[in-house]
């Protein structure tokens, strides 16, 4: 038996995005280079960050299920919400 066949198998999927406009592709290449990453590594990070957040539909459903807010300091609530989002994004980046 070959040593390679004895290694644990970690299958990974592949995604191909076609018809990417050249300006978008160039921007992705530039961002990846700025971060010292390959295009694939950069795009995977973007996808992971997106998937760490709820979908817009789930977010709206959550909002609709909450009781109406009265006597709330909207600016403070928005600031706290933004801080939670930033923490969520930072957590997704560290995965």
Backbone atoms as SQL, in Angstrom:
CREATE TABLE atoms (id INTEGER PRIMARY KEY, chain TEXT, resi INTEGER, resn TEXT, atom TEXT, x REAL, y REAL, z REAL);
INSERT INTO atoms VALUES
  (1, 'A', 1, 'UNK', 'N', 0.848, -1.169, 0.000),
  (2, 'A', 1, 'UNK', 'CA', 0.000, 0.000, 0.000),
  (3, 'A', 1, 'UNK', 'C', 0.901, 1.242, 0.000),
  (4, 'A', 2, 'UNK', 'N', 0.560, 2.198, -0.797),
  (5, 'A', 2, 'UNK', 'CA', 1.334, 3.427, -0.886),
  (6, 'A', 2, 'UNK', 'C', 1.082, 4.292, 0.345),
  (7, 'A', 3, 'UNK', 'N', 2.106, 5.003, 0.785),
  (8, 'A', 3, 'UNK', 'CA', 1.979, 5.880, 1.951),
  (9, 'A', 3, 'UNK', 'C', 0.940, 6.965, 1.710),
  (10, 'A', 4, 'UNK', 'N', 0.855, 7.434, 0.491),
  (11, 'A', 4, 'UNK', 'CA', -0.119, 8.498, 0.187),
  (12, 'A', 4, 'UNK', 'C', -1.541, 7.996, 0.391),
  (13, 'A', 5, 'UNK', 'N', -1.813, 6.766, 0.048),
  (14, 'A', 5, 'UNK', 'CA', -3.175, 6.253, 0.194),
  (15, 'A', 5, 'UNK', 'C', -3.541, 6.029, 1.651),
  (16, 'A', 6, 'UNK', 'N', -2.572, 6.062, 2.550),
  (17, 'A', 6, 'UNK', 'CA', -2.835, 5.868, 3.965),
  (18, 'A', 6, 'UNK', 'C', -3.146, 7.183, 4.673),
  (19, 'A', 7, 'UNK', 'N', -2.908, 8.287, 4.013),
  (20, 'A', 7, 'UNK', 'CA', -3.191, 9.582, 4.611),
  (21, 'A', 7, 'UNK', 'C', -4.692, 9.803, 4.695),
  (22, 'A', 8, 'UNK', 'N', -5.153, 10.510, 5.739),
  (23, 'A', 8, 'UNK', 'CA', -6.584, 10.793, 5.819),
  (24, 'A', 8, 'UNK', 'C', -7.019, 11.633, 4.617),
  (25, 'A', 9, 'UNK', 'N', -8.196, 11.344, 4.141),
  (26, 'A', 9, 'UNK', 'CA', -8.703, 12.035, 2.958),
  (27, 'A', 9, 'UNK', 'C', -9.573, 13.217, 3.392),
  (28, 'A', 10, 'UNK', 'N', -9.157, 14.415, 3.043),
  (29, 'A', 10, 'UNK', 'CA', -9.942, 15.615, 3.327),
  (30, 'A', 10, 'UNK', 'C', -10.374, 16.193, 1.984),
  (31, 'A', 11, 'UNK', 'N', -11.535, 15.792, 1.554),
  (32, 'A', 11, 'UNK', 'CA', -12.031, 16.270, 0.271),
  (33, 'A', 11, 'UNK', 'C', -12.437, 17.727, 0.387),
  (34, 'A', 12, 'UNK', 'N', -12.165, 18.444, -0.654),
  (35, 'A', 12, 'UNK', 'CA', -12.558, 19.844, -0.706),
  (36, 'A', 12, 'UNK', 'C', -13.290, 20.072, -2.015),
  (37, 'A', 13, 'UNK', 'N', -14.333, 20.837, -1.932),
  (38, 'A', 13, 'UNK', 'CA', -15.077, 21.182, -3.134),
  (39, 'A', 13, 'UNK', 'C', -14.359, 22.269, -3.903),
  (40, 'A', 14, 'UNK', 'N', -14.846, 22.499, -5.084),
  (41, 'A', 14, 'UNK', 'CA', -14.293, 23.559, -5.927),
  (42, 'A', 14, 'UNK', 'C', -15.453, 24.383, -6.475),
  (43, 'A', 15, 'UNK', 'N', -15.218, 25.664, -6.566),
  (44, 'A', 15, 'UNK', 'CA', -16.219, 26.572, -7.134),
  (45, 'A', 15, 'UNK', 'C', -15.556, 27.345, -8.259),
  (46, 'A', 16, 'UNK', 'N', -16.240, 27.425, -9.370),
  (47, 'A', 16, 'UNK', 'CA', -15.738, 28.214, -10.487),
  (48, 'A', 16, 'UNK', 'C', -16.769, 29.281, -10.799),
  (49, 'A', 17, 'UNK', 'N', -16.324, 30.509, -10.872),
  (50, 'A', 17, 'UNK', 'CA', -17.221, 31.615, -11.188),
  (51, 'A', 17, 'UNK', 'C', -16.867, 32.086, -12.592),
  (52, 'A', 18, 'UNK', 'N', -17.838, 31.995, -13.468),
  (53, 'A', 18, 'UNK', 'CA', -17.607, 32.402, -14.857),
  (54, 'A', 18, 'UNK', 'C', -18.172, 33.793, -15.099),
  (55, 'A', 19, 'UNK', 'N', -17.726, 34.385, -16.179),
  (56, 'A', 19, 'UNK', 'CA', -18.226, 35.685, -16.632),
  (57, 'A', 19, 'UNK', 'C', -18.002, 36.795, -15.615),
  (58, 'A', 20, 'UNK', 'N', -16.856, 36.760, -14.949),
  (59, 'A', 20, 'UNK', 'CA', -16.498, 37.820, -14.003),
  (60, 'A', 20, 'UNK', 'C', -15.955, 38.990, -14.819),
  (61, 'A', 21, 'UNK', 'N', -16.564, 40.153, -14.687),
  (62, 'A', 21, 'UNK', 'CA', -16.062, 41.303, -15.435),
  (63, 'A', 21, 'UNK', 'C', -14.595, 41.572, -15.089),
  (64, 'A', 22, 'UNK', 'N', -13.826, 42.026, -16.066),
  (65, 'A', 22, 'UNK', 'CA', -12.394, 42.221, -15.867),
  (66, 'A', 22, 'UNK', 'C', -12.092, 43.204, -14.739),
  (67, 'A', 23, 'UNK', 'N', -12.902, 44.264, -14.598),
  (68, 'A', 23, 'UNK', 'CA', -12.638, 45.217, -13.527),
  (69, 'A', 23, 'UNK', 'C', -12.843, 44.592, -12.147),
  (70, 'A', 24, 'UNK', 'N', -13.822, 43.704, -12.028),
  (71, 'A', 24, 'UNK', 'CA', -14.061, 43.006, -10.758),
  (72, 'A', 24, 'UNK', 'C', -12.912, 42.038, -10.483),
  (73, 'A', 25, 'UNK', 'N', -12.499, 41.300, -11.505),
  (74, 'A', 25, 'UNK', 'CA', -11.390, 40.355, -11.351),
  (75, 'A', 25, 'UNK', 'C', -10.113, 41.091, -10.954),
  (76, 'A', 26, 'UNK', 'N', -9.862, 42.225, -11.572),
  (77, 'A', 26, 'UNK', 'CA', -8.676, 43.013, -11.244),
  (78, 'A', 26, 'UNK', 'C', -8.742, 43.509, -9.796),
  (79, 'A', 27, 'UNK', 'N', -9.914, 43.946, -9.367),
  (80, 'A', 27, 'UNK', 'CA', -10.067, 44.430, -7.992),
  (81, 'A', 27, 'UNK', 'C', -9.831, 43.297, -6.995),
  (82, 'A', 28, 'UNK', 'N', -10.319, 42.099, -7.314),
  (83, 'A', 28, 'UNK', 'CA', -10.096, 40.939, -6.439),
  (84, 'A', 28, 'UNK', 'C', -8.608, 40.609, -6.383),
  (85, 'A', 29, 'UNK', 'N', -7.951, 40.599, -7.543),
  (86, 'A', 29, 'UNK', 'CA', -6.505, 40.324, -7.576),
  (87, 'A', 29, 'UNK', 'C', -5.749, 41.349, -6.737),
  (88, 'A', 30, 'UNK', 'N', -6.113, 42.630, -6.875),
  (89, 'A', 30, 'UNK', 'CA', -5.444, 43.692, -6.125),
  (90, 'A', 30, 'UNK', 'C', -5.655, 43.531, -4.617),
  (91, 'A', 31, 'UNK', 'N', -6.888, 43.248, -4.217),
  (92, 'A', 31, 'UNK', 'CA', -7.176, 43.070, -2.795),
  (93, 'A', 31, 'UNK', 'C', -6.422, 41.870, -2.236),
  (94, 'A', 32, 'UNK', 'N', -6.421, 40.774, -2.988),
  (95, 'A', 32, 'UNK', 'CA', -5.706, 39.575, -2.539),
  (96, 'A', 32, 'UNK', 'C', -4.220, 39.885, -2.374),
  (97, 'A', 33, 'UNK', 'N', -3.651, 40.573, -3.351),
  (98, 'A', 33, 'UNK', 'CA', -2.234, 40.927, -3.284),
  (99, 'A', 33, 'UNK', 'C', -1.955, 41.831, -2.087),
  (100, 'A', 34, 'UNK', 'N', -2.842, 42.797, -1.841),
  (101, 'A', 34, 'UNK', 'CA', -2.681, 43.696, -0.694),
  (102, 'A', 34, 'UNK', 'C', -2.675, 42.935, 0.628),
  (103, 'A', 35, 'UNK', 'N', -3.422, 41.832, 0.678),
  (104, 'A', 35, 'UNK', 'CA', -3.508, 41.018, 1.887),
  (105, 'A', 35, 'UNK', 'C', -2.459, 39.914, 1.917),
  (106, 'A', 36, 'UNK', 'N', -1.637, 39.821, 0.856),
  (107, 'A', 36, 'UNK', 'CA', -0.627, 38.769, 0.788),
  (108, 'A', 36, 'UNK', 'C', -1.222, 37.394, 0.597),
  (109, 'A', 37, 'UNK', 'N', -2.327, 37.338, -0.145),
  (110, 'A', 37, 'UNK', 'CA', -3.052, 36.083, -0.344),
  (111, 'A', 37, 'UNK', 'C', -3.171, 35.778, -1.826),
  (112, 'A', 38, 'UNK', 'N', -3.473, 34.526, -2.105),
  (113, 'A', 38, 'UNK', 'CA', -3.831, 34.173, -3.468),
  (114, 'A', 38, 'UNK', 'C', -5.278, 34.614, -3.689),
  (115, 'A', 39, 'UNK', 'N', -5.687, 34.669, -4.942),
  (116, 'A', 39, 'UNK', 'CA', -7.080, 35.021, -5.247),
  (117, 'A', 39, 'UNK', 'C', -8.020, 34.018, -4.586),
  (118, 'A', 40, 'UNK', 'N', -7.682, 32.738, -4.662),
  (119, 'A', 40, 'UNK', 'CA', -8.523, 31.698, -4.053),
  (120, 'A', 40, 'UNK', 'C', -8.662, 31.864, -2.551),
  (121, 'A', 41, 'UNK', 'N', -7.556, 32.161, -1.875),
  (122, 'A', 41, 'UNK', 'CA', -7.595, 32.367, -0.426),
  (123, 'A', 41, 'UNK', 'C', -8.449, 33.582, -0.079),
  (124, 'A', 42, 'UNK', 'N', -8.280, 34.642, -0.856),
  (125, 'A', 42, 'UNK', 'CA', -9.041, 35.866, -0.594),
  (126, 'A', 42, 'UNK', 'C', -10.543, 35.625, -0.784),
  (127, 'A', 43, 'UNK', 'N', -10.899, 35.004, -1.900),
  (128, 'A', 43, 'UNK', 'CA', -12.316, 34.763, -2.187),
  (129, 'A', 43, 'UNK', 'C', -12.921, 33.823, -1.139),
  (130, 'A', 44, 'UNK', 'N', -12.177, 32.807, -0.707),
  (131, 'A', 44, 'UNK', 'CA', -12.671, 31.907, 0.328),
  (132, 'A', 44, 'UNK', 'C', -12.934, 32.672, 1.620),
  (133, 'A', 45, 'UNK', 'N', -12.067, 33.610, 1.959),
  (134, 'A', 45, 'UNK', 'CA', -12.299, 34.438, 3.142),
  (135, 'A', 45, 'UNK', 'C', -13.560, 35.271, 3.022),
  (136, 'A', 46, 'UNK', 'N', -13.787, 35.838, 1.842),
  (137, 'A', 46, 'UNK', 'CA', -15.001, 36.631, 1.602),
  (138, 'A', 46, 'UNK', 'C', -16.237, 35.750, 1.759),
  (139, 'A', 47, 'UNK', 'N', -16.188, 34.553, 1.204),
  (140, 'A', 47, 'UNK', 'CA', -17.327, 33.626, 1.296),
  (141, 'A', 47, 'UNK', 'C', -17.560, 33.224, 2.757),
  (142, 'A', 48, 'UNK', 'N', -16.497, 32.913, 3.481),
  (143, 'A', 48, 'UNK', 'CA', -16.643, 32.527, 4.895),
  (144, 'A', 48, 'UNK', 'C', -17.262, 33.656, 5.710),
  (145, 'A', 49, 'UNK', 'N', -16.820, 34.894, 5.488),
  (146, 'A', 49, 'UNK', 'CA', -17.399, 36.026, 6.223),
  (147, 'A', 49, 'UNK', 'C', -18.885, 36.169, 5.907),
  (148, 'A', 50, 'UNK', 'N', -19.241, 36.023, 4.643),
  (149, 'A', 50, 'UNK', 'CA', -20.641, 36.134, 4.250),
  (150, 'A', 50, 'UNK', 'C', -21.485, 35.046, 4.901),
  (151, 'A', 51, 'UNK', 'N', -20.975, 33.818, 4.903),
  (152, 'A', 51, 'UNK', 'CA', -21.738, 32.706, 5.459),
  (153, 'A', 51, 'UNK', 'C', -21.848, 32.758, 6.978),
  (154, 'A', 52, 'UNK', 'N', -20.981, 33.525, 7.629),
  (155, 'A', 52, 'UNK', 'CA', -21.056, 33.674, 9.080),
  (156, 'A', 52, 'UNK', 'C', -22.205, 34.588, 9.496),
  (157, 'A', 53, 'UNK', 'N', -22.732, 35.341, 8.551),
  (158, 'A', 53, 'UNK', 'CA', -23.836, 36.260, 8.821),
  (159, 'A', 53, 'UNK', 'C', -25.160, 35.619, 8.427),
  (160, 'A', 54, 'UNK', 'N', -26.251, 36.026, 9.081),
  (161, 'A', 54, 'UNK', 'CA', -27.552, 35.481, 8.674),
  (162, 'A', 54, 'UNK', 'C', -27.932, 36.008, 7.286),
  (163, 'A', 55, 'UNK', 'N', -28.757, 35.253, 6.604),
  (164, 'A', 55, 'UNK', 'CA', -29.267, 35.730, 5.323),
  (165, 'A', 55, 'UNK', 'C', -30.175, 36.929, 5.577),
  (166, 'A', 56, 'UNK', 'N', -30.411, 37.704, 4.539),
  (167, 'A', 56, 'UNK', 'CA', -31.300, 38.854, 4.696),
  (168, 'A', 56, 'UNK', 'C', -32.696, 38.376, 5.111),
  (169, 'A', 57, 'UNK', 'N', -33.148, 37.278, 4.540),
  (170, 'A', 57, 'UNK', 'CA', -34.477, 36.740, 4.879),
  (171, 'A', 57, 'UNK', 'C', -34.525, 36.355, 6.362),
  (172, 'A', 58, 'UNK', 'N', -33.476, 35.672, 6.860),
  (173, 'A', 58, 'UNK', 'CA', -33.438, 35.270, 8.271),
  (174, 'A', 58, 'UNK', 'C', -33.367, 36.499, 9.175),
  (175, 'A', 59, 'UNK', 'N', -32.617, 37.494, 8.757),
  (176, 'A', 59, 'UNK', 'CA', -32.489, 38.712, 9.555),
  (177, 'A', 59, 'UNK', 'C', -33.833, 39.433, 9.659),
  (178, 'A', 60, 'UNK', 'N', -34.533, 39.551, 8.534),
  (179, 'A', 60, 'UNK', 'CA', -35.851, 40.193, 8.547),
  (180, 'A', 60, 'UNK', 'C', -36.846, 39.389, 9.381),
  (181, 'A', 61, 'UNK', 'N', -36.797, 38.067, 9.290),
  (182, 'A', 61, 'UNK', 'CA', -37.695, 37.224, 10.084),
  (183, 'A', 61, 'UNK', 'C', -37.435, 37.430, 11.569),
  (184, 'A', 62, 'UNK', 'N', -36.162, 37.530, 11.940),
  (185, 'A', 62, 'UNK', 'CA', -35.815, 37.770, 13.337),
  (186, 'A', 62, 'UNK', 'C', -36.350, 39.122, 13.787),
  (187, 'A', 63, 'UNK', 'N', -36.179, 40.141, 12.955),
  (188, 'A', 63, 'UNK', 'CA', -36.694, 41.469, 13.307),
  (189, 'A', 63, 'UNK', 'C', -38.211, 41.449, 13.468),
  (190, 'A', 64, 'UNK', 'N', -38.892, 40.760, 12.556),
  (191, 'A', 64, 'UNK', 'CA', -40.353, 40.713, 12.597),
  (192, 'A', 64, 'UNK', 'C', -40.860, 39.988, 13.845),
  (193, 'A', 65, 'UNK', 'N', -40.075, 39.073, 14.384),
  (194, 'A', 65, 'UNK', 'CA', -40.506, 38.297, 15.547),
  (195, 'A', 65, 'UNK', 'C', -40.311, 39.048, 16.863),
  (196, 'A', 66, 'UNK', 'N', -39.616, 40.160, 16.824),
  (197, 'A', 66, 'UNK', 'CA', -39.340, 40.920, 18.043),
  (198, 'A', 66, 'UNK', 'C', -40.493, 41.859, 18.377),
  (199, 'A', 67, 'UNK', 'N', -40.619, 42.166, 19.655),
  (200, 'A', 67, 'UNK', 'CA', -41.621, 43.135, 20.092),
  (201, 'A', 67, 'UNK', 'C', -41.192, 44.529, 19.646),
  (202, 'A', 68, 'UNK', 'N', -42.172, 45.379, 19.434),
  (203, 'A', 68, 'UNK', 'CA', -41.878, 46.756, 19.040),
  (204, 'A', 68, 'UNK', 'C', -41.088, 47.439, 20.154),
  (205, 'A', 69, 'UNK', 'N', -40.144, 48.243, 19.763),
  (206, 'A', 69, 'UNK', 'CA', -39.292, 48.939, 20.733),
  (207, 'A', 69, 'UNK', 'C', -39.902, 50.294, 21.074),
  (208, 'A', 70, 'UNK', 'N', -39.962, 50.579, 22.354),
  (209, 'A', 70, 'UNK', 'CA', -40.442, 51.882, 22.812),
  (210, 'A', 70, 'UNK', 'C', -39.435, 52.432, 23.801),
  (211, 'A', 71, 'UNK', 'N', -39.180, 53.708, 23.701),
  (212, 'A', 71, 'UNK', 'CA', -38.260, 54.339, 24.632),
  (213, 'A', 71, 'UNK', 'C', -36.823, 53.885, 24.461),
  (214, 'A', 72, 'UNK', 'N', -36.454, 53.530, 23.237),
  (215, 'A', 72, 'UNK', 'CA', -35.106, 53.051, 22.955),
  (216, 'A', 72, 'UNK', 'C', -34.267, 54.188, 22.379),
  (217, 'A', 73, 'UNK', 'N', -33.041, 54.274, 22.824),
  (218, 'A', 73, 'UNK', 'CA', -32.089, 55.225, 22.248),
  (219, 'A', 73, 'UNK', 'C', -31.577, 54.596, 20.948),
  (220, 'A', 74, 'UNK', 'N', -32.107, 55.028, 19.819),
  (221, 'A', 74, 'UNK', 'CA', -31.795, 54.416, 18.526),
  (222, 'A', 74, 'UNK', 'C', -30.308, 54.504, 18.190),
  (223, 'A', 75, 'UNK', 'N', -29.684, 55.613, 18.479),
  (224, 'A', 75, 'UNK', 'CA', -28.256, 55.771, 18.176),
  (225, 'A', 75, 'UNK', 'C', -27.426, 54.769, 18.969),
  (226, 'A', 76, 'UNK', 'N', -27.752, 54.595, 20.226),
  (227, 'A', 76, 'UNK', 'CA', -27.027, 53.628, 21.061),
  (228, 'A', 76, 'UNK', 'C', -27.273, 52.204, 20.575),
  (229, 'A', 77, 'UNK', 'N', -28.527, 51.895, 20.258),
  (230, 'A', 77, 'UNK', 'CA', -28.856, 50.559, 19.769),
  (231, 'A', 77, 'UNK', 'C', -28.118, 50.259, 18.465),
  (232, 'A', 78, 'UNK', 'N', -28.049, 51.244, 17.592),
  (233, 'A', 78, 'UNK', 'CA', -27.334, 51.061, 16.323),
  (234, 'A', 78, 'UNK', 'C', -25.849, 50.847, 16.577),
  (235, 'A', 79, 'UNK', 'N', -25.284, 51.613, 17.472),
  (236, 'A', 79, 'UNK', 'CA', -23.862, 51.464, 17.806),
  (237, 'A', 79, 'UNK', 'C', -23.580, 50.069, 18.368),
  (238, 'A', 80, 'UNK', 'N', -24.429, 49.583, 19.250),
  (239, 'A', 80, 'UNK', 'CA', -24.256, 48.244, 19.819),
  (240, 'A', 80, 'UNK', 'C', -24.401, 47.172, 18.745),
  (241, 'A', 81, 'UNK', 'N', -25.365, 47.368, 17.851),
  (242, 'A', 81, 'UNK', 'CA', -25.574, 46.410, 16.765),
  (243, 'A', 81, 'UNK', 'C', -24.366, 46.352, 15.849),
  (244, 'A', 82, 'UNK', 'N', -23.805, 47.512, 15.541),
  (245, 'A', 82, 'UNK', 'CA', -22.606, 47.547, 14.697),
  (246, 'A', 82, 'UNK', 'C', -21.434, 46.855, 15.387),
  (247, 'A', 83, 'UNK', 'N', -21.292, 47.046, 16.682),
  (248, 'A', 83, 'UNK', 'CA', -20.209, 46.395, 17.436),
  (249, 'A', 83, 'UNK', 'C', -20.378, 44.880, 17.402),
  (250, 'A', 84, 'UNK', 'N', -21.613, 44.398, 17.546),
  (251, 'A', 84, 'UNK', 'CA', -21.883, 42.959, 17.462),
  (252, 'A', 84, 'UNK', 'C', -21.533, 42.430, 16.079),
  (253, 'A', 85, 'UNK', 'N', -21.892, 43.180, 15.051),
  (254, 'A', 85, 'UNK', 'CA', -21.596, 42.749, 13.677),
  (255, 'A', 85, 'UNK', 'C', -20.089, 42.678, 13.459),
  (256, 'A', 86, 'UNK', 'N', -19.361, 43.691, 13.914),
  (257, 'A', 86, 'UNK', 'CA', -17.906, 43.701, 13.767),
  (258, 'A', 86, 'UNK', 'C', -17.292, 42.510, 14.499),
  (259, 'A', 87, 'UNK', 'N', -17.817, 42.193, 15.674),
  (260, 'A', 87, 'UNK', 'CA', -17.317, 41.042, 16.433),
  (261, 'A', 87, 'UNK', 'C', -17.595, 39.748, 15.670),
  (262, 'A', 88, 'UNK', 'N', -18.776, 39.665, 15.072),
  (263, 'A', 88, 'UNK', 'CA', -19.131, 38.484, 14.282),
  (264, 'A', 88, 'UNK', 'C', -18.216, 38.329, 13.078),
  (265, 'A', 89, 'UNK', 'N', -17.919, 39.439, 12.402),
  (266, 'A', 89, 'UNK', 'CA', -17.014, 39.391, 11.249),
  (267, 'A', 89, 'UNK', 'C', -15.599, 39.016, 11.676),
  (268, 'A', 90, 'UNK', 'N', -15.146, 39.561, 12.790),
  (269, 'A', 90, 'UNK', 'CA', -13.807, 39.235, 13.287),
  (270, 'A', 90, 'UNK', 'C', -13.726, 37.757, 13.655),
  (271, 'A', 91, 'UNK', 'N', -14.797, 37.242, 14.227),
  (272, 'A', 91, 'UNK', 'CA', -14.845, 35.815, 14.582),
  (273, 'A', 91, 'UNK', 'C', -14.805, 34.952, 13.339),
  (274, 'A', 92, 'UNK', 'N', -15.501, 35.364, 12.294),
  (275, 'A', 92, 'UNK', 'CA', -15.514, 34.603, 11.029),
  (276, 'A', 92, 'UNK', 'C', -14.131, 34.619, 10.392),
  (277, 'A', 93, 'UNK', 'N', -13.418, 35.731, 10.503),
  (278, 'A', 93, 'UNK', 'CA', -12.075, 35.836, 9.922),
  (279, 'A', 93, 'UNK', 'C', -11.090, 34.915, 10.607),
  (280, 'A', 94, 'UNK', 'N', -11.313, 34.659, 11.903),
  (281, 'A', 94, 'UNK', 'CA', -10.337, 33.852, 12.644),
  (282, 'A', 94, 'UNK', 'C', -10.544, 32.356, 12.448),
  (283, 'A', 95, 'UNK', 'N', -11.555, 31.970, 11.708),
  (284, 'A', 95, 'UNK', 'CA', -11.812, 30.532, 11.487),
  (285, 'A', 95, 'UNK', 'C', -10.909, 29.973, 10.440);
